[in-house]
Amino acid sequence: MTTAPPLPPHILLVDDNRDGLLVRCSLLEEVGYSVQSATNGEEGLNLFNSTKFDVVVTDYRMPRMNGVELIQKIRKLNPNIRVILLSGFVEPLGLTEENTGADVIIIKSSNEAAHLVRSVKRLVNRGTSRKPPATQTGRPVRKRTAGR
């Protein structure tokens, strides 16, 4: 008796930039994930309500509902969902895992694709309960010490 192969992990991508959405969708599908996309927070929330996802990847800056607002709404529906927040403004806006609710924050940069694939893989491979977020900003984290 043969068993069906396991279904690939299901990823929800939310970004109002259609070009960025297409590139990230192609990248994640190329490495074996099943991907659905939404072009705004409302559409992403509707998809999240109707489909089971393993990881949500959302842009920060979007009209009407930003990525942090989307994260807050989906966390109310599923507190254990894995979430990656993408932004080109991580440092200027002071975005952290703690103040956004994301598990991982990735800076939009030339290294974004590698960080995205690595972060999705790591989050998919985690167990079902959510662990404290890991810092993944694409840059080393410098701890500030008193007197500096």
N, CA and C of each residue as an Amber inpcrd file, in Angstrom:
protein
   444
   0.8410000  -1.1810000   0.0000000   0.0000000   0.0000000   0.0000000
   0.8890000   1.2490000   0.0000000   0.6160000   2.1590000  -0.9040000
   1.4040000   3.3870000  -0.9640000   0.6810000   4.4910000  -0.2100000
   1.4850000   5.3350000   0.4000000   0.9020000   6.4700000   1.1030000
   1.1490000   7.7300000   0.2840000   0.2400000   8.6510000   0.4090000
   0.3790000   9.9120000  -0.3210000   1.5440000  10.7070000   0.2640000
   2.2810000  11.3870000  -0.5810000   3.3750000  12.2120000  -0.0570000
   2.7930000  13.3330000   0.8050000   3.5550000  13.7730000   1.7940000
   3.0310000  14.8470000   2.6420000   2.8430000  16.1300000   1.8250000
   1.8370000  16.8940000   2.2100000   1.5950000  18.1560000   1.5210000
   2.7020000  19.1490000   1.8660000   3.0910000  19.9790000   0.9070000
   4.1240000  20.9680000   1.2270000   3.5620000  22.0090000   2.1980000
   4.4130000  22.6120000   3.0160000   3.9480000  23.6660000   3.9130000
   3.2710000  24.7800000   3.1160000   2.2390000  25.3650000   3.7120000
   1.4130000  26.3660000   3.0540000   1.7580000  27.7540000   3.6040000
   2.1470000  28.6520000   2.7110000   2.6100000  29.9840000   3.0790000
   1.6240000  31.0270000   2.5490000   1.2990000  32.0260000   3.3860000
   0.5060000  33.1730000   2.9510000   1.4330000  34.3750000   2.8220000
   1.4810000  34.9760000   1.6270000   2.2760000  36.1810000   1.3660000
   1.3300000  37.3660000   1.2110000   1.5970000  38.4520000   1.9470000
   0.7620000  39.6490000   1.8590000   1.6540000  40.8500000   1.5690000
   1.4080000  41.5110000   0.4390000   2.1960000  42.6840000   0.0620000
   1.4180000  43.4540000  -0.9930000   1.3500000  44.7760000  -0.8550000
   0.6440000  45.5880000  -1.8420000   1.4800000  45.8240000  -3.1020000
   2.7620000  45.4870000  -3.0560000   3.6400000  45.6190000  -4.2180000
   3.5720000  44.3140000  -5.0150000   2.8710000  44.3650000  -6.1440000
   2.6540000  43.1400000  -6.9280000   3.9480000  42.5100000  -7.4310000
   4.9350000  43.3370000  -7.8080000   6.2060000  42.7900000  -8.2860000
   6.9190000  42.0330000  -7.1720000   6.9890000  42.6320000  -5.9820000
   7.6080000  41.9630000  -4.8400000   6.8810000  40.6760000  -4.4900000
   5.5560000  40.7200000  -4.5890000   4.7350000  39.5490000  -4.2980000
   5.0500000  38.4130000  -5.2740000   5.1350000  38.7370000  -6.5610000
   5.4320000  37.7200000  -7.5780000   6.8170000  37.1050000  -7.3770000
   7.8040000  37.9420000  -7.0880000   9.1700000  37.4500000  -6.9000000
   9.2350000  36.5260000  -5.6800000   8.6620000  36.9570000  -4.5530000
   8.7010000  36.1260000  -3.3250000   7.8920000  34.8420000  -3.4980000
   6.7580000  34.9530000  -4.1700000   5.9280000  33.7690000  -4.4200000
   6.7090000  32.7530000  -5.2620000   7.3290000  33.2100000  -6.3390000
   8.1200000  32.3190000  -7.2030000   9.2760000  31.6880000  -6.4320000
   9.9560000  32.4950000  -5.6280000  11.0830000  32.0110000  -4.8430000
  10.6540000  30.8930000  -3.8960000   9.5820000  31.1100000  -3.1560000
   9.1310000  30.1090000  -2.1790000   8.5650000  28.8640000  -2.8620000
   7.8780000  29.0370000  -3.9880000   7.3740000  27.8730000  -4.7300000
   8.5300000  27.0550000  -5.2970000   9.5760000  27.7530000  -5.7300000
  10.7490000  27.0870000  -6.2980000  11.4250000  26.1610000  -5.2840000
  11.3830000  26.5320000  -3.9910000  12.0080000  25.6860000  -2.9740000
  11.0130000  24.7000000  -2.3500000   9.7980000  24.6190000  -2.9270000
   8.8910000  23.5410000  -2.5530000   7.6990000  23.8940000  -1.6810000
   7.4250000  25.1810000  -1.4580000   6.2770000  25.5550000  -0.6350000
   5.0490000  25.8070000  -1.5000000   3.8890000  25.5920000  -0.9180000
   2.6240000  25.9680000  -1.5300000   2.3390000  27.3960000  -1.0590000
   2.1040000  28.3210000  -1.9930000   1.9900000  29.7340000  -1.6330000
   0.6870000  30.3240000  -2.1550000   0.0210000  31.0860000  -1.2960000
  -1.1210000  31.9000000  -1.7050000  -0.7560000  33.3360000  -1.3830000
  -1.2360000  34.2680000  -2.2070000  -0.8670000  35.6570000  -1.9900000
  -2.0850000  36.5560000  -1.9010000  -1.8640000  37.6940000  -1.2270000
  -2.8840000  38.7220000  -1.0900000  -2.2150000  40.0710000  -1.2900000
  -2.9460000  41.0220000  -1.8830000  -2.3590000  42.3170000  -2.1900000
  -2.6640000  43.3920000  -1.1470000  -3.3480000  43.0210000  -0.0610000
  -3.5780000  43.9610000   1.0370000  -3.9400000  43.1800000   2.2980000
  -3.9510000  43.8750000   3.4150000  -4.2110000  43.2270000   4.6960000
  -5.5830000  42.6030000   4.7940000  -6.6170000  43.2820000   4.2780000
  -7.9750000  42.7320000   4.3420000  -8.0800000  41.4200000   3.5740000
  -7.5100000  41.4080000   2.3630000  -7.5240000  40.1930000   1.5460000
  -6.7380000  39.0820000   2.2420000  -5.6040000  39.4400000   2.8380000
  -4.8000000  38.4620000   3.5690000  -5.5570000  37.8870000   4.7560000
  -6.2650000  38.7380000   5.4870000  -7.0450000  38.2860000   6.6340000
  -8.1670000  37.3510000   6.1990000  -8.8290000  37.6750000   5.0900000
  -9.8840000  36.7990000   4.5690000  -9.3270000  35.4320000   4.1730000
  -8.1790000  35.4150000   3.5010000  -7.5500000  34.1370000   3.1420000
  -7.1700000  33.3580000   4.3990000  -6.6160000  34.0600000   5.3890000
  -6.1950000  33.4170000   6.6300000  -7.3950000  32.7770000   7.3310000
  -8.5450000  33.4390000   7.2790000  -9.7660000  32.9200000   7.9000000
 -10.2870000  31.6670000   7.2120000 -10.0100000  31.5250000   5.9140000
 -10.6060000  30.4280000   5.1530000  -9.6450000  29.2750000   4.8510000
  -8.3700000  29.4260000   5.1650000  -7.3690000  28.4330000   4.7910000
  -6.3810000  28.2350000   5.9280000  -5.8420000  27.0280000   6.0620000
  -4.8130000  26.7820000   7.0760000  -3.4400000  27.0720000   6.4800000
  -2.6900000  27.9360000   7.1600000  -1.3430000  28.2800000   6.7250000
  -0.3470000  27.8800000   7.8020000   0.8700000  27.5520000   7.3620000
   1.9440000  27.2360000   8.3030000   2.7320000  28.4830000   8.6760000
   2.8700000  29.4050000   7.7290000   3.6200000  30.6430000   7.9640000
   2.9380000  31.7640000   7.1870000   2.9130000  32.9550000   7.8020000
   2.4320000  34.1610000   7.1280000   3.6240000  35.0970000   6.9530000
   3.7940000  35.6170000   5.7340000   4.8410000  36.5970000   5.4360000
   4.1180000  37.8650000   4.9940000   4.3280000  38.9650000   5.7290000
   3.6380000  40.2030000   5.3840000   4.5930000  41.3820000   5.3080000
   4.2860000  42.2770000   4.3930000   4.9930000  43.5400000   4.2990000
   4.4980000  44.4200000   5.4420000   5.2930000  45.4240000   5.8160000
   4.8760000  46.3380000   6.8630000   3.9970000  47.4590000   6.2990000
   4.5160000  48.1750000   5.3110000   3.8010000  49.3410000   4.7820000
   2.8070000  48.9350000   3.7090000   1.5200000  49.0170000   4.0750000
   0.4380000  48.7600000   3.1320000  -0.6870000  49.7320000   3.4570000
  -1.4800000  50.1090000   2.4590000  -2.5900000  51.0280000   2.7380000
  -3.6840000  50.3580000   3.5800000  -4.4020000  51.1300000   4.3190000
  -5.5580000  50.7460000   5.1500000  -5.2130000  49.8690000   6.3430000
  -4.4150000  48.8250000   6.1710000  -4.0240000  47.9490000   7.2760000
  -2.5540000  47.6080000   7.1030000  -1.6940000  48.0720000   8.0220000
  -0.2700000  47.7500000   7.8820000   0.0090000  46.3320000   8.3920000
   1.2280000  45.8940000   8.2130000   1.5950000  44.5330000   8.5890000
   1.4270000  44.2360000  10.0720000   1.7090000  45.2130000  10.9350000
   1.5650000  44.9930000  12.3780000   0.0910000  44.8330000  12.7460000
  -0.7820000  45.6250000  12.1330000  -2.2190000  45.4820000  12.3850000
  -2.7050000  44.1130000  11.9120000  -2.2030000  43.6600000  10.7550000
  -2.5570000  42.3340000  10.2540000  -2.0870000  41.2490000  11.2290000
  -0.8560000  41.3750000  11.7140000  -0.3240000  40.3950000  12.6670000
  -1.2070000  40.3330000  13.9120000  -1.6080000  41.4850000  14.4400000
  -2.4640000  41.5100000  15.6330000  -3.7790000  40.7810000  15.3800000
  -4.3790000  40.9980000  14.2180000  -5.6580000  40.3560000  13.8940000
  -5.5120000  38.8420000  13.7180000  -4.4420000  38.3990000  13.0480000
  -4.3010000  36.9530000  12.8520000  -3.8720000  36.2520000  14.1430000
  -3.1380000  36.9430000  15.0120000  -2.7530000  36.3550000  16.3050000
  -3.9850000  36.1120000  17.1760000  -5.0340000  36.9580000  17.0250000
  -6.2850000  36.7360000  17.7650000  -6.9660000  35.4610000  17.2890000
  -6.8180000  35.1630000  15.9940000  -7.4130000  33.9500000  15.4170000
  -6.5690000  32.7140000  15.6960000  -5.2430000  32.8770000  15.6690000
  -4.3350000  31.7540000  15.9110000  -3.0590000  32.2970000  16.5600000
  -2.9840000  32.2610000  17.8970000  -1.8190000  32.8200000  18.5890000
  -0.5010000  32.1250000  18.2480000  -0.5440000  30.8990000  17.7380000
   0.6680000  30.1400000  17.4610000   1.1490000  30.2210000  16.0170000
   0.4450000  30.9680000  15.1730000   0.8620000  31.0600000  13.7710000
   2.2420000  31.7130000  13.6780000   3.0540000  31.2280000  12.7850000
   4.3840000  31.7810000  12.5610000   4.2710000  32.9580000  11.6070000
   4.9450000  34.0770000  11.9440000   4.8160000  35.2810000  11.1290000
   6.1780000  35.9100000  10.8630000   6.3850000  36.2800000   9.5940000
   7.5750000  37.0220000   9.1830000   7.1070000  38.3900000   8.6990000
   7.7400000  39.4430000   9.2070000   7.4380000  40.8030000   8.7830000
   8.5880000  41.3140000   7.9260000   8.2630000  41.8500000   6.7410000
   9.2510000  42.4190000   5.8250000   9.1140000  43.9360000   5.8230000
  10.2330000  44.6350000   5.8600000  10.1740000  46.0900000   5.7670000
  11.5120000  46.6460000   5.3100000  11.4430000  47.7010000   4.5630000
  12.6470000  48.4320000   4.1980000  12.9820000  49.4920000   5.2340000
  12.1460000  49.5950000   6.2620000  12.2780000  50.6610000   7.2590000
  12.4060000  50.1180000   8.6760000  13.0340000  48.9530000   8.8350000
  13.1230000  48.3080000  10.1510000  13.7890000  49.2240000  11.1720000
  14.9720000  49.7150000  10.8470000  15.7010000  50.5380000  11.8170000
  15.0670000  51.9090000  12.0300000  14.7260000  52.6680000  10.9600000
  14.1270000  53.9880000  11.2010000  12.8240000  53.9260000  12.0040000
  12.0470000  52.8610000  11.8080000  10.7770000  52.7370000  12.5230000
  10.9310000  52.0060000  13.8550000  12.1160000  51.4710000  14.1170000
  12.3440000  50.7500000  15.3700000  11.5330000  49.4660000  15.4710000
  11.3530000  48.7790000  14.3470000  10.5610000  47.5460000  14.3420000
  11.3550000  46.4060000  14.9770000  10.7460000  45.7500000  15.9570000
  11.3520000  44.5850000  16.6000000  10.3100000  43.4780000  16.6850000
  10.7570000  42.2750000  16.9750000   9.8230000  41.1750000  17.1550000
   8.8730000  41.4870000  18.3120000   9.4040000  42.1130000  19.3540000
   8.6000000  42.3940000  20.5440000   7.5010000  43.4160000  20.2700000
   7.7880000  44.4880000  19.4960000   6.7600000  45.5080000  19.3060000
   5.8910000  45.2950000  18.0710000   6.1750000  44.2450000  17.2870000
   5.3510000  43.9690000  16.1090000   4.5350000  42.6830000  16.2460000
   4.9750000  41.7740000  17.1070000   4.3080000  40.4810000  17.2210000
   4.8150000  39.4580000  16.2260000   5.7880000  39.8340000  15.3910000
   6.3410000  38.9020000  14.4040000   7.3400000  37.9540000  15.0680000
   7.5010000  36.7780000  14.4860000   8.5270000  35.8390000  14.9400000
   9.8810000  36.2260000  14.3780000   9.8630000  36.7840000  13.1690000
  11.0860000  37.1590000  12.4700000  10.8220000  38.4620000  11.7230000
  11.8080000  39.3490000  11.7310000  11.7400000  40.5690000  10.9280000
  12.8980000  40.5340000   9.9470000  12.5790000  40.7910000   8.6800000
  13.5960000  40.7770000   7.6390000  13.6160000  42.1430000   6.9620000
  14.8030000  42.7110000   6.8550000  14.9900000  43.9750000   6.1580000
  14.9860000  43.7010000   4.6570000  14.2130000  44.4950000   3.9250000
  14.2410000  44.3860000   2.4590000  15.6030000  44.8800000   1.9870000
  16.3650000  43.9690000   1.3840000  17.7210000  44.2870000   0.9360000
  18.1470000  43.2490000  -0.0860000  19.3830000  43.3330000  -0.5100000
  19.8920000  42.3490000  -1.4710000  19.9830000  40.9510000  -0.8570000
  19.9960000  40.8650000   0.4760000  20.0650000  39.5630000   1.1530000
  18.6860000  39.0160000   1.5220000  17.6420000  39.7370000   1.1800000
  16.2970000  39.3680000   1.6090000  15.8940000  37.9500000   1.2010000
  16.1590000  37.5640000  -0.0420000  15.7200000  36.2500000  -0.5340000
  16.2970000  35.1180000   0.3080000  17.5910000  35.1780000   0.5810000
  18.2290000  34.1260000   1.3800000  17.6600000  34.1060000   2.8020000
  17.4760000  35.2840000   3.3960000  16.9100000  35.3520000   4.7500000
  15.4760000  34.8310000   4.7740000  14.7050000  35.1490000   3.7330000
  13.3110000  34.7100000   3.6710000  13.2260000  33.1850000   3.6050000
  13.9780000  32.5810000   2.6990000  13.9410000  31.1220000   2.5580000
  14.3920000  30.4460000   3.8600000  15.4760000  30.9300000   4.4380000
  15.9970000  30.3560000   5.6830000  14.9950000  30.5060000   6.8360000
  14.3840000  31.6680000   6.9410000  13.4480000  31.9320000   8.0330000
  12.1710000  31.1120000   7.8910000  11.6420000  31.0060000   6.6750000
  10.4450000  30.1930000   6.4530000  10.7410000  28.7480000   6.8150000
  11.8740000  28.2410000   6.3670000  12.2500000  26.8520000   6.6660000
  12.3350000  26.6280000   8.1720000  12.9880000  27.5570000   8.8740000
  13.1390000  27.4130000  10.3180000  11.7740000  27.4410000  11.0210000
  10.8940000  28.3430000  10.6230000   9.5890000  28.4420000  11.2650000
   8.7030000  27.2450000  10.9480000   8.7750000  26.7400000   9.7190000
   7.9900000  25.5560000   9.3470000   8.4330000  24.3500000  10.1680000
   9.7320000  24.2540000  10.4440000  10.2660000  23.1030000  11.1630000
  10.0870000  23.1710000  12.6760000   9.6290000  24.3000000  13.1880000
   9.3550000  24.4070000  14.6250000   8.1300000  23.5950000  14.9740000
   7.9990000  23.2540000  16.2310000   6.8140000  22.5310000  16.7040000
   5.5750000  23.3920000  16.6120000   4.4900000  22.9530000  17.2070000
   3.2280000  23.6800000  17.0870000   3.0950000  24.8290000  18.0700000
   3.8350000  24.8100000  19.1730000   3.7100000  25.9320000  20.0970000
   4.7320000  27.0040000  19.7450000   4.3190000  28.2320000  19.9010000
   5.1610000  29.3700000  19.5290000   6.2220000  29.6030000  20.5770000
   7.4490000  29.7940000  20.1030000   8.5660000  30.0810000  20.9990000
   8.8620000  31.5670000  20.9330000   9.6610000  32.0900000  21.8610000
  10.0150000  33.5050000  21.7660000  10.6620000  33.7990000  20.4230000
  10.4120000  34.9840000  19.8780000  10.9310000  35.2910000  18.5440000
  12.4440000  35.3250000  18.5030000  12.9530000  34.9240000  17.3500000
  14.3980000  34.9880000  17.1160000  14.6580000  36.2280000  16.2730000
  15.7050000  36.9240000  16.5620000  16.0090000  38.1230000  15.7890000
  16.6250000  37.7110000  14.4640000  16.0340000  38.2020000  13.3800000
  16.5350000  37.8990000  12.0440000  16.3240000  39.1360000  11.1990000
  17.1460000  40.1210000  11.3910000  16.9850000  41.3700000  10.6660000
  17.9080000  41.4770000   9.4740000  18.7760000  40.5040000   9.3010000
  19.7120000  40.5760000   8.1800000  20.9650000  41.3380000   8.5340000
  21.0490000  41.8490000   9.7300000  22.2340000  42.5660000  10.2050000
  22.5430000  42.0890000  11.6080000  23.8000000  42.1410000  11.9890000
  24.1390000  41.7210000  13.3530000  23.4720000  42.6400000  14.3730000
  23.0640000  42.0550000  15.4750000  22.4530000  42.8320000  16.5420000
  23.5530000  43.3080000  17.4660000  23.6050000  44.6050000  17.6600000
  24.5940000  45.1710000  18.5650000  23.9280000  45.5370000  19.8710000
  24.4700000  45.0190000  20.9410000  23.9270000  45.3510000  22.2550000
  24.5540000  46.6580000  22.7040000  23.7090000  47.5240000  23.2160000
  24.1920000  48.7940000  23.7230000  24.5780000  48.6130000  25.1900000
  25.6810000  49.2030000  25.5400000  26.1020000  49.1560000  26.9380000
  26.1060000  50.5580000  27.4910000  25.9660000  50.6650000  28.7940000
  25.9480000  51.9770000  29.4470000  27.2600000  52.6990000  29.1720000
  27.1650000  54.0100000  28.9950000  28.3710000  54.7880000  28.7760000
  28.7950000  54.9050000  27.3240000  28.0630000  54.2630000  26.4270000
  28.4070000  54.3370000  24.9930000  27.3820000  55.1310000  24.2480000
